Amino acid sequence: MLGLAPSGFPLWTANYDGPAGLDDQGLDIAVDSAGHVYVAGFSMDQDGDEAGEWMGSMVLMRFTPDSD
């Protein structure tokens, strides 16, 4: 994520690396009237009962206009 000022100047950055450090993807983004940014996606984890079985978790992150 990269927060930009109206002039295009970078204000903040944020990264997400899920618990397994595997394939994490943001799939959708929205901004509410207060300027909060919401990112929806998933985080993969190799946590199945059998070798090679992959599990995933849905992720929803919220960032304030100042990235708090």
Number of C-alpha atoms within 10 A of each C-alpha: 13 10 18 13 9 7 6 8 9 11 12 14 11 10 7 12 11 16 10 12 11 12 12 20 17 16 10 10 13 11 14 8 6 8 12 15 18 15 18 15 15 17 20 18 18 14 13 11 9 8 8 9 10 12 12 14 12 12 15 13 12 15 16 13 15 11 15 9
